[in-house]
């Protein structure tokens, strides 16, 4: 258990430095502050510079956040995929499917560092289930969506169309 933002960030930075293959993250809520995005960019750049893949889930509301859009464009230079969902679970970070971080209090001042293989495997499965339901974004020229009702999400703002990718999701169970 890590108490206080400084200790939590130190533990996450250590996991980032030790990571060799993959980072999975869930970032609930809307757009992130400039300070938070700066920290995320520093960590993310260290990951992509080493060729590590990264998949991140955000809520649909970040599609209206210029800061998050700019962050996504920078991160897209690496092996990074970003998707969004209407609703997400609490914050989650998983490194190499070996260590995970979750908040231990609502104020996010305490985090649990989990290393038990069964717990981490369970959290990976939760992440993968959310990932399959999420809408891909920020990759290439957008294609016209079928309709907002058929996607189960609200229509993005016109400014979003110039940056995001909308693709049809595969039926459940297909690769």
Order of alpha helices (4+ residues) and beta strands (2+ residues): beta-alpha-beta-alpha-beta-alpha-beta-beta-beta-beta-alpha-beta-alpha-alpha
